[in-house]
Amino acid sequence: MSPHQLTALHAIRDAFTVTLTREHALRARRSGWLADELAAMRAAINRERHRQRLAPVDEAAVAAADRLAAGHVDYASKFTLYCAELACGLRGVR
């Protein structure tokens, strides 16, 4: 990965961190907060994929990224990185 690609990946991850943080703030008001958070992240991923002319990802791909990050002390950092990788076509999708 070139320095330019790495910088772009980190910028996308940072944008996704903002999205996830915004969604986390709404947890107390929603009973289906996990589904809502995953849907918001999927929408963000697919906006970026559209910009890059990549096919959209499905719910399963985002759920897989969530499962990979689950249990890590730095869950939010891992999850947003995996989402950024999905958005850039660097992580496999089903």
MMTF fields as JSON, N, C-alpha, C and O atoms, coordinates in Angstrom:
{
  "mmtfVersion": "1.0.0",
  "mmtfProducer": "UNKNOWN",
  "numBonds": 375,
  "numAtoms": 376,
  "numGroups": 94,
  "numChains": 1,
  "numModels": 1,
  "chainsPerModel": [1],
  "groupsPerChain": [94],
  "chainIdList": ["A"],
  "bondAtomList": [4, 2, 8, 6, 12, 10, 16, 14, 20, 18, 24, 22, 28, 26, 32, 30, 36, 34, 40, 38, 44, 42, 48, 46, 52, 50, 56, 54, 60, 58, 64, 62, 68, 66, 72, 70, 76, 74, 80, 78, 84, 82, 88, 86, 92, 90, 96, 94, 100, 98, 104, 102, 108, 106, 112, 110, 116, 114, 120, 118, 124, 122, 128, 126, 132, 130, 136, 134, 140, 138, 144, 142, 148, 146, 152, 150, 156, 154, 160, 158, 164, 162, 168, 166, 172, 170, 176, 174, 180, 178, 184, 182, 188, 186, 192, 190, 196, 194, 200, 198, 204, 202, 208, 206, 212, 210, 216, 214, 220, 218, 224, 222, 228, 226, 232, 230, 236, 234, 240, 238, 244, 242, 248, 246, 252, 250, 256, 254, 260, 258, 264, 262, 268, 266, 272, 270, 276, 274, 280, 278, 284, 282, 288, 286, 292, 290, 296, 294, 300, 298, 304, 302, 308, 306, 312, 310, 316, 314, 320, 318, 324, 322, 328, 326, 332, 330, 336, 334, 340, 338, 344, 342, 348, 346, 352, 350, 356, 354, 360, 358, 364, 362, 368, 366, 372, 370],
  "bondOrderList": [1, 1, 1, 1, 1, 1, 1, 1, 1, 1, 1, 1, 1, 1, 1, 1, 1, 1, 1, 1, 1, 1, 1, 1, 1, 1, 1, 1, 1, 1, 1, 1, 1, 1, 1, 1, 1, 1, 1, 1, 1, 1, 1, 1, 1, 1, 1, 1, 1, 1, 1, 1, 1, 1, 1, 1, 1, 1, 1, 1, 1, 1, 1, 1, 1, 1, 1, 1, 1, 1, 1, 1, 1, 1, 1, 1, 1, 1, 1, 1, 1, 1, 1, 1, 1, 1, 1, 1, 1, 1, 1, 1, 1],
  "groupList": [{"groupName": "MET", "atomNameList": ["N", "CA", "C", "O"], "elementList": ["N", "C", "C", "O"], "formalChargeList": [0, 0, 0, 0], "bondAtomList": [1, 0, 2, 1, 3, 2], "bondOrderList": [1, 1, 2], "singleLetterCode": "M", "chemCompType": "L-PEPTIDE LINKING"}, {"groupName": "SER", "atomNameList": ["N", "CA", "C", "O"], "elementList": ["N", "C", "C", "O"], "formalChargeList": [0, 0, 0, 0], "bondAtomList": [1, 0, 2, 1, 3, 2], "bondOrderList": [1, 1, 2], "singleLetterCode": "S", "chemCompType": "L-PEPTIDE LINKING"}, {"groupName": "PRO", "atomNameList": ["N", "CA", "C", "O"], "elementList": ["N", "C", "C", "O"], "formalChargeList": [0, 0, 0, 0], "bondAtomList": [1, 0, 2, 1, 3, 2], "bondOrderList": [1, 1, 2], "singleLetterCode": "P", "chemCompType": "L-PEPTIDE LINKING"}, {"groupName": "HIS", "atomNameList": ["N", "CA", "C", "O"], "elementList": ["N", "C", "C", "O"], "formalChargeList": [0, 0, 0, 0], "bondAtomList": [1, 0, 2, 1, 3, 2], "bondOrderList": [1, 1, 2], "singleLetterCode": "H", "chemCompType": "L-PEPTIDE LINKING"}, {"groupName": "GLN", "atomNameList": ["N", "CA", "C", "O"], "elementList": ["N", "C", "C", "O"], "formalChargeList": [0, 0, 0, 0], "bondAtomList": [1, 0, 2, 1, 3, 2], "bondOrderList": [1, 1, 2], "singleLetterCode": "Q", "chemCompType": "L-PEPTIDE LINKING"}, {"groupName": "LEU", "atomNameList": ["N", "CA", "C", "O"], "elementList": ["N", "C", "C", "O"], "formalChargeList": [0, 0, 0, 0], "bondAtomList": [1, 0, 2, 1, 3, 2], "bondOrderList": [1, 1, 2], "singleLetterCode": "L", "chemCompType": "L-PEPTIDE LINKING"}, {"groupName": "THR", "atomNameList": ["N", "CA", "C", "O"], "elementList": ["N", "C", "C", "O"], "formalChargeList": [0, 0, 0, 0], "bondAtomList": [1, 0, 2, 1, 3, 2], "bondOrderList": [1, 1, 2], "singleLetterCode": "T", "chemCompType": "L-PEPTIDE LINKING"}, {"groupName": "ALA", "atomNameList": ["N", "CA", "C", "O"], "elementList": ["N", "C", "C", "O"], "formalChargeList": [0, 0, 0, 0], "bondAtomList": [1, 0, 2, 1, 3, 2], "bondOrderList": [1, 1, 2], "singleLetterCode": "A", "chemCompType": "L-PEPTIDE LINKING"}, {"groupName": "ILE", "atomNameList": ["N", "CA", "C", "O"], "elementList": ["N", "C", "C", "O"], "formalChargeList": [0, 0, 0, 0], "bondAtomList": [1, 0, 2, 1, 3, 2], "bondOrderList": [1, 1, 2], "singleLetterCode": "I", "chemCompType": "L-PEPTIDE LINKING"}, {"groupName": "ARG", "atomNameList": ["N", "CA", "C", "O"], "elementList": ["N", "C", "C", "O"], "formalChargeList": [0, 0, 0, 0], "bondAtomList": [1, 0, 2, 1, 3, 2], "bondOrderList": [1, 1, 2], "singleLetterCode": "R", "chemCompType": "L-PEPTIDE LINKING"}, {"groupName": "ASP", "atomNameList": ["N", "CA", "C", "O"], "elementList": ["N", "C", "C", "O"], "formalChargeList": [0, 0, 0, 0], "bondAtomList": [1, 0, 2, 1, 3, 2], "bondOrderList": [1, 1, 2], "singleLetterCode": "D", "chemCompType": "L-PEPTIDE LINKING"}, {"groupName": "PHE", "atomNameList": ["N", "CA", "C", "O"], "elementList": ["N", "C", "C", "O"], "formalChargeList": [0, 0, 0, 0], "bondAtomList": [1, 0, 2, 1, 3, 2], "bondOrderList": [1, 1, 2], "singleLetterCode": "F", "chemCompType": "L-PEPTIDE LINKING"}, {"groupName": "VAL", "atomNameList": ["N", "CA", "C", "O"], "elementList": ["N", "C", "C", "O"], "formalChargeList": [0, 0, 0, 0], "bondAtomList": [1, 0, 2, 1, 3, 2], "bondOrderList": [1, 1, 2], "singleLetterCode": "V", "chemCompType": "L-PEPTIDE LINKING"}, {"groupName": "GLU", "atomNameList": ["N", "CA", "C", "O"], "elementList": ["N", "C", "C", "O"], "formalChargeList": [0, 0, 0, 0], "bondAtomList": [1, 0, 2, 1, 3, 2], "bondOrderList": [1, 1, 2], "singleLetterCode": "E", "chemCompType": "L-PEPTIDE LINKING"}, {"groupName": "GLY", "atomNameList": ["N", "CA", "C", "O"], "elementList": ["N", "C", "C", "O"], "formalChargeList": [0, 0, 0, 0], "bondAtomList": [1, 0, 2, 1, 3, 2], "bondOrderList": [1, 1, 2], "singleLetterCode": "G", "chemCompType": "PEPTIDE LINKING"}, {"groupName": "TRP", "atomNameList": ["N", "CA", "C", "O"], "elementList": ["N", "C", "C", "O"], "formalChargeList": [0, 0, 0, 0], "bondAtomList": [1, 0, 2, 1, 3, 2], "bondOrderList": [1, 1, 2], "singleLetterCode": "W", "chemCompType": "L-PEPTIDE LINKING"}, {"groupName": "ASN", "atomNameList": ["N", "CA", "C", "O"], "elementList": ["N", "C", "C", "O"], "formalChargeList": [0, 0, 0, 0], "bondAtomList": [1, 0, 2, 1, 3, 2], "bondOrderList": [1, 1, 2], "singleLetterCode": "N", "chemCompType": "L-PEPTIDE LINKING"}, {"groupName": "TYR", "atomNameList": ["N", "CA", "C", "O"], "elementList": ["N", "C", "C", "O"], "formalChargeList": [0, 0, 0, 0], "bondAtomList": [1, 0, 2, 1, 3, 2], "bondOrderList": [1, 1, 2], "singleLetterCode": "Y", "chemCompType": "L-PEPTIDE LINKING"}, {"groupName": "LYS", "atomNameList": ["N", "CA", "C", "O"], "elementList": ["N", "C", "C", "O"], "formalChargeList": [0, 0, 0, 0], "bondAtomList": [1, 0, 2, 1, 3, 2], "bondOrderList": [1, 1, 2], "singleLetterCode": "K", "chemCompType": "L-PEPTIDE LINKING"}, {"groupName": "CYS", "atomNameList": ["N", "CA", "C", "O"], "elementList": ["N", "C", "C", "O"], "formalChargeList": [0, 0, 0, 0], "bondAtomList": [1, 0, 2, 1, 3, 2], "bondOrderList": [1, 1, 2], "singleLetterCode": "C", "chemCompType": "L-PEPTIDE LINKING"}],
  "groupTypeList": [0, 1, 2, 3, 4, 5, 6, 7, 5, 3, 7, 8, 9, 10, 7, 11, 6, 12, 6, 5, 6, 9, 13, 3, 7, 5, 9, 7, 9, 9, 1, 14, 15, 5, 7, 10, 13, 5, 7, 7, 0, 9, 7, 7, 8, 16, 9, 13, 9, 3, 9, 4, 9, 5, 7, 2, 12, 10, 13, 7, 7, 12, 7, 7, 7, 10, 9, 5, 7, 7, 14, 3, 12, 10, 17, 7, 1, 18, 11, 6, 5, 17, 19, 7, 13, 5, 7, 19, 14, 5, 9, 14, 12, 9],
  "groupIdList": [1, 2, 3, 4, 5, 6, 7, 8, 9, 10, 11, 12, 13, 14, 15, 16, 17, 18, 19, 20, 21, 22, 23, 24, 25, 26, 27, 28, 29, 30, 31, 32, 33, 34, 35, 36, 37, 38, 39, 40, 41, 42, 43, 44, 45, 46, 47, 48, 49, 50, 51, 52, 53, 54, 55, 56, 57, 58, 59, 60, 61, 62, 63, 64, 65, 66, 67, 68, 69, 70, 71, 72, 73, 74, 75, 76, 77, 78, 79, 80, 81, 82, 83, 84, 85, 86, 87, 88, 89, 90, 91, 92, 93, 94],
  "secStructList": [7, 7, 2, 2, 2, 2, 2, 2, 2, 2, 2, 2, 2, 2, 2, 2, 2, 2, 2, 2, 2, 2, 2, 2, 6, 6, 4, 4, 4, 7, 6, 6, 2, 2, 2, 2, 2, 2, 2, 2, 2, 2, 2, 2, 2, 2, 2, 2, 2, 2, 2, 6, 6, 7, 7, 7, 7, 7, 2, 2, 2, 2, 2, 2, 2, 2, 2, 2, 2, 6, 6, 7, 6, 6, 2, 2, 2, 2, 2, 2, 2, 2, 2, 2, 2, 2, 2, 2, 6, 7, 1, 7, 7, 7],
  "xCoordList": [0.845, 0.0, 0.896, 1.829, 0.589, 1.394, 1.058, 0.008, 1.943, 1.639, 0.34, -0.413, 0.088, -1.148, -2.373, -3.355, -2.317, -3.439, -3.657, -4.794, -2.56, -2.664, -3.283, -4.098, -2.891, -3.464, -4.962, -5.754, -5.342, -6.759, -7.538, -8.645, -6.967, -7.617, -7.845, -8.919, -6.849, -6.971, -8.009, -8.719, -8.106, -9.111, -10.516, -11.424, -10.688, -11.994, -12.31, -13.437, -11.321, -11.52, -11.925, -12.82, -11.278, -11.614, -13.054, -13.768, -13.474, -14.865, -15.828, -16.884, -15.473, -16.322, -16.36, -17.371, -15.278, -15.264, -16.278, -16.962, -16.375, -17.374, -18.776, -19.626, -19.015, -20.323, -20.649, -21.746, -19.702, -19.944, -20.141, -20.998, -19.382, -19.524, -20.908, -21.544, -21.357, -22.7, -23.769, -24.715, -23.607, -24.568, -24.521, -25.562, -23.327, -23.197, -23.958, -24.547, -23.945, -24.621, -26.133, -26.805, -26.664, -28.115, -28.557, -29.753, -27.633, -27.956, -29.061, -29.969, -29.0, -29.961, -31.398, -32.347, -31.554, -32.893, -33.448, -34.58, -32.658, -33.103, -32.986, -31.977, -34.027, -33.968, -33.161, -32.518, -33.188, -32.451, -31.167, -30.851, -30.421, -29.256, -28.19, -27.548, -27.98, -26.932, -27.27, -26.428, -28.495, -28.909, -28.819, -28.417, -29.194, -29.123, -27.679, -27.392, -26.769, -25.354, -24.771, -24.049, -25.085, -24.566, -25.141, -24.434, -26.41, -27.027, -26.374, -26.135, -26.088, -25.434, -24.032, -23.616, -23.317, -21.966, -22.033, -21.21, -23.005, -23.161, -23.441, -22.884, -24.295, -24.596, -23.336, -23.087, -22.548, -21.307, -20.318, -19.69, -20.189, -19.296, -19.736, -18.914, -21.024, -21.511, -21.47, -21.348, -21.571, -21.36, -19.927, -19.688, -18.984, -17.575, -17.317, -16.594, -17.897, -17.712, -18.296, -17.714, -19.434, -20.028, -19.077, -18.878, -18.499, -17.537, -16.35, -15.805, -15.963, -14.825, -15.247, -14.423, -16.521, -17.078, -16.925, -16.591, -17.179, -17.181, -18.616, -19.452, -18.886, -20.221, -20.494, -19.567, -21.761, -22.085, -21.846, -21.849, -21.639, -21.509, -22.867, -23.742, -23.024, -24.283, -24.157, -23.084, -25.268, -25.289, -24.301, -23.694, -24.139, -23.26, -21.808, -21.091, -21.371, -19.985, -19.736, -18.681, -20.7, -20.552, -20.638, -19.892, -21.546, -21.666, -20.386, -19.985, -19.742, -18.478, -17.393, -16.609, -17.347, -16.374, -16.646, -15.716, -17.917, -18.296, -17.85, -17.309, -18.073, -17.668, -16.158, -15.68, -15.405, -13.942, -13.461, -12.482, -14.153, -13.753, -14.26, -13.681, -15.329, -15.95, -14.945, -14.169, -14.981, -14.112, -12.769, -12.053, -12.419, -11.156, -11.34, -12.4, -10.331, -10.387, -10.57, -11.141, -10.084, -10.207, -11.211, -10.946, -12.381, -13.427, -13.704, -13.682, -13.96, -14.347, -13.251, -13.542, -12.01, -10.892, -10.79, -10.602, -10.917, -10.847, -12.013, -11.825, -13.228, -14.41, -14.356, -14.641, -13.995, -13.944, -12.821, -12.958, -11.719, -10.657, -11.148, -10.941, -11.797, -12.306, -13.352, -13.415, -14.158, -15.144, -14.459, -14.889, -13.406, -12.648, -12.027, -12.015, -11.515, -10.966, -12.054, -11.811, -13.237, -14.367, -14.668, -14.871, -14.696, -15.039, -14.047, -14.414, -12.794, -11.741, -11.493, -10.638, -12.237, -12.047, -10.838, -10.347, -10.346, -9.16, -9.511, -8.639, -10.749, -11.226, -12.246, -13.089, -12.171, -13.076, -14.527, -14.858, -15.381, -16.83, -17.42, -16.864, -18.564, -19.233, -20.157, -20.812],
  "yCoordList": [-1.166, 0.0, 1.237, 1.353, 2.142, 3.356, 4.317, 4.193, 5.265, 6.266, 7.032, 7.354, 7.318, 8.016, 7.162, 7.668, 5.884, 4.983, 4.854, 4.817, 4.788, 4.676, 5.941, 5.865, 7.084, 8.349, 8.396, 8.822, 7.958, 7.935, 6.969, 7.282, 5.805, 4.821, 5.404, 5.236, 6.077, 6.675, 7.797, 7.956, 8.572, 9.637, 9.043, 9.57, 7.954, 7.282, 6.695, 6.807, 6.071, 5.53, 6.641, 6.453, 7.78, 8.904, 9.368, 9.664, 9.431, 9.806, 8.766, 9.115, 7.501, 6.438, 6.485, 6.126, 6.922, 7.067, 8.122, 7.955, 9.194, 10.229, 9.631, 9.867, 8.872, 8.234, 7.304, 7.365, 6.442, 5.489, 6.2, 5.798, 7.226, 7.992, 8.641, 8.648, 9.178, 9.773, 8.717, 8.971, 7.541, 6.463, 5.974, 5.691, 5.874, 5.448, 6.387, 5.945, 7.658, 8.642, 8.441, 8.93, 7.729, 7.514, 6.191, 5.901, 5.4, 4.071, 4.063, 3.235, 4.96, 4.953, 5.183, 4.799, 5.796, 6.11, 5.062, 5.187, 4.022, 3.046, 1.635, 1.269, 0.855, -0.538, -1.396, -2.362, -1.06, -1.819, -1.131, -1.016, -0.669, 0.166, -0.546, 0.087, -1.827, -2.515, -2.546, -2.24, -2.913, -2.939, -1.548, -1.396, -0.537, 0.841, 1.268, 1.918, 0.905, 1.25, 0.552, 1.164, -0.73, -1.462, -0.903, -0.815, -0.528, 0.063, 1.397, 1.687, 2.209, 3.5, 3.3, 4.017, 2.327, 2.059, 1.495, 1.84, 0.638, 0.095, 1.222, 1.238, 2.159, 3.29, 4.114, 4.519, 4.358, 5.125, 4.376, 4.969, 3.092, 2.271, 2.325, 2.525, 2.149, 2.1, 3.445, 3.501, 4.54, 5.86, 5.97, 6.437, 5.53, 5.582, 4.617, 4.95, 3.429, 2.464, 3.008, 2.818, 3.678, 4.287, 5.337, 5.416, 6.134, 7.163, 6.536, 7.105, 5.357, 4.657, 3.7, 2.962, 3.723, 2.878, 1.388, 0.586, 1.047, -0.345, -0.752, 0.085, -2.03, -2.552, -2.39, -2.417, -2.223, -2.078, -3.372, -4.467, -3.214, -4.375, -4.681, -3.818, -5.916, -6.305, -6.27, -6.008, -6.538, -6.516, -7.513, -7.248, -8.649, -9.699, -9.233, -9.588, -8.449, -7.963, -7.021, -7.079, -6.158, -5.224, -5.982, -5.694, -6.944, -7.757, -8.547, -8.727, -9.018, -9.747, -8.826, -9.235, -7.592, -6.623, -6.354, -6.243, -6.251, -6.042, -7.218, -7.021, -8.429, -9.621, -9.685, -10.081, -9.305, -9.298, -8.309, -8.564, -7.184, -6.147, -6.431, -5.952, -7.202, -7.452, -8.077, -8.959, -7.598, -8.131, -7.43, -7.619, -6.631, -5.882, -4.67, -4.044, -4.351, -3.176, -1.906, -0.922, -1.94, -0.803, -1.124, -0.911, -1.649, -2.066, -1.003, -1.306, 0.224, 1.271, 1.503, 1.677, 1.505, 1.696, 0.539, 0.747, -0.677, -1.861, -1.866, -2.059, -1.651, -1.719, -0.678, -0.992, 0.559, 1.587, 1.328, 1.662, 0.74, 0.376, -0.717, -0.627, -1.746, -2.818, -2.273, -2.707, -1.336, -0.714, 0.099, 0.074, 0.809, 1.571, 0.63, 0.925, -0.499, -1.49, -2.015, -2.191, -2.264, -2.673, -1.59, -1.883, -0.345, 0.772, 0.932, 1.351, 0.594, 0.759, -0.511, -0.53, -1.557, -2.801, -3.587, -4.449, -3.304, -3.985, -5.184, -5.995, -5.304, -6.426, -7.163, -6.543, -8.481, -9.291, -9.123, -8.933, -9.194, -9.166, -10.434, -11.041, -10.816, -12.027, -11.68, -12.562],
  "zCoordList": [0.0, 0.0, 0.0, 0.794, -0.899, -1.007, 0.138, 0.768, 0.398, 1.432, 1.139, 2.058, -0.123, -0.5, -0.169, 0.374, -0.49, -0.193, 1.314, 1.785, 2.061, 3.512, 4.116, 5.035, 3.596, 4.056, 3.758, 4.598, 2.566, 2.193, 3.087, 3.527, 3.353, 4.217, 5.613, 6.192, 6.143, 7.473, 7.498, 8.49, 6.424, 6.347, 6.337, 6.979, 5.612, 5.577, 6.946, 7.426, 7.574, 8.919, 9.884, 10.707, 9.789, 10.667, 10.445, 11.404, 9.199, 8.9, 9.458, 9.986, 9.343, 9.881, 11.411, 12.013, 12.038, 13.494, 13.921, 14.93, 13.167, 13.449, 13.331, 14.189, 12.287, 12.092, 13.251, 13.807, 13.618, 14.692, 16.027, 16.814, 16.289, 17.532, 17.61, 18.664, 16.494, 16.442, 16.742, 17.488, 16.154, 16.39, 17.835, 18.427, 18.402, 19.804, 20.736, 21.722, 20.429, 21.28, 21.315, 22.224, 20.338, 20.254, 20.881, 20.916, 21.368, 21.891, 22.932, 22.861, 23.888, 24.997, 24.525, 25.209, 23.378, 22.865, 21.917, 21.45, 21.624, 20.628, 21.18, 21.784, 20.966, 21.418, 20.437, 20.849, 19.175, 18.164, 17.767, 16.583, 18.769, 18.482, 17.665, 16.826, 17.878, 17.116, 15.631, 14.788, 15.322, 13.914, 13.299, 12.146, 14.074, 13.569, 13.315, 12.309, 14.22, 14.041, 12.819, 12.031, 12.664, 11.509, 10.211, 9.208, 10.222, 9.031, 8.68, 7.507, 9.699, 9.454, 8.881, 7.971, 9.416, 8.908, 7.483, 6.635, 7.233, 5.874, 4.886, 3.789, 5.268, 4.388, 4.115, 2.98, 5.157, 4.987, 4.093, 3.217, 4.319, 3.491, 2.039, 1.145, 1.802, 0.428, -0.273, -1.497, 0.491, -0.13, -0.651, -1.764, 0.176, -0.247, -1.396, -2.335, -1.33, -2.425, -3.73, -4.798, -3.647, -4.842, -5.421, -6.633, -4.534, -4.974, -5.693, -6.638, -5.229, -5.835, -6.954, -7.494, -7.29, -8.346, -8.045, -8.918, -6.792, -6.35, -6.039, -5.699, -6.159, -5.845, -4.354, -3.544, -3.993, -2.568, -1.791, -2.354, -0.486, 0.398, 1.005, 1.081, 1.431, 2.055, 3.574, 4.118, 4.242, 5.71, 6.3, 7.338, 5.648, 6.167, 6.239, 7.175, 5.27, 5.271, 6.443, 7.075, 6.735, 7.849, 9.172, 10.107, 9.245, 10.463, 10.706, 11.856, 9.653, 9.802, 10.359, 11.215, 9.877, 10.406, 11.884, 12.683, 12.237, 13.638, 14.5, 15.588, 14.022, 14.784, 14.964, 16.028, 13.946, 14.063, 15.118, 15.82, 15.224, 16.18, 17.592, 18.568, 17.703, 19.007, 19.971, 19.603, 21.207, 22.242, 22.351, 23.335, 21.369, 21.437, 22.34, 22.342, 23.089, 23.949, 23.111, 23.579, 21.883, 20.973, 19.86, 18.677, 20.283, 19.345, 18.286, 17.093, 18.696, 17.749, 16.707, 15.523, 17.144, 16.216, 15.228, 14.029, 15.743, 14.868, 13.885, 12.684, 14.412, 13.558, 12.45, 11.294, 12.786, 11.752, 10.749, 9.573, 11.199, 10.253, 9.304, 8.094, 9.846, 8.989, 8.007, 6.857, 8.463, 7.579, 6.482, 5.329, 6.836, 5.835, 4.81, 3.615, 5.277, 4.35, 3.416, 2.222, 3.941, 3.095, 2.066, 0.888, 2.516, 1.636, 0.489, -0.609, 0.754, -0.261, -1.077, -1.963, -0.775, -1.5, -1.041, -1.771, 0.164, 0.684, 1.555, 1.868, 1.941, 2.759, 1.916, 1.267, 1.924, 1.113, 1.499, 2.669, 0.508, 0.734, 0.146, -0.769, 0.7, 0.198, -0.928, -1.483]
}
